[in-house]
């Protein structure tokens, strides 16, 4: 039984899984985005985000700890020199998973996992939409001209007469009930 076993084994032995996640994490750090299956991407996110948090403090101990996981000097150098500067103010959530459809051969669900601060397309669109885009409202209509406001004023003066008429008809129904 699988009670309390929370992580995905990905159909691999422990050593194979560790090597695969290490290689994927190193590739993600160097390339900033990789394409993989959703299951592997979710496992990779749990593997790489603590490493990114540890990279915020550039000490010898944290470099050695991260190197023990990645086993790649180039990715460790890239992580501590460039990536940690960009993620310094972010409290977490360093990666983003974007689903891209299904693989043709085996219909596995595919996705792109990327570092959030390195997607220039999303960073530029979020800045443009906040500054330059016109905000729309659901109930906004045309500006009314002076003729339209006069017509609205007449309609409001005739509205009380219309409300009095149903009251009079209610009185007539009471009179007919009394008569019966």
C-alpha positions, 0 to 999 in steps of 0.5 A: 500500500502507498500510505503516506508516500507523496512523491511521484516515482516516475516509474524509475529506480531511485538512482535513475530518478535522482540523476534525471531530476539533476540533469533536468534541473541543470538544463532548466537553470542554463536554458531557462525553459525546457519542454517535458511531460507534466509529471516530470515537470511537477517532480522537477518543480519540487526538486529545483525550487529549494535549490533556487531558494538556497541560491539566494544566499551566496555562501560556500556552504550553499554552493556546495549543497547545490552542487551536491544536487546538480553535479554541474559546475556551469549550472551552479555558476549560472545559478549563483551569478545570474539567476539568484540576482533576478529572484532575490526579491521573489518570496517563492514560486520561481517556476511556471508550468505551461501545458502545451498539449499531448505528445503524438506518439504516446499521448503523454501530456506535455508542458513547458517549465520555465523560470518565471523572471526570464520570460520576457514576453509575459513580463512585457505584456503584463507591464503594457496591460497595466500602463497603456491598456484602456480599462473597460467597464460593463455598464459604461454607455455613450455620453448623453447629449442635451437633447437626450437629457431633456427626454430623460427629464420628461420621462421622469416627470411622467413616471409618477402619473404612471405609478398613480394609475395602478393605484387607482385600478387597485381601488376599483378592484376593491370597489368591485369586491365590496359590491359583490 
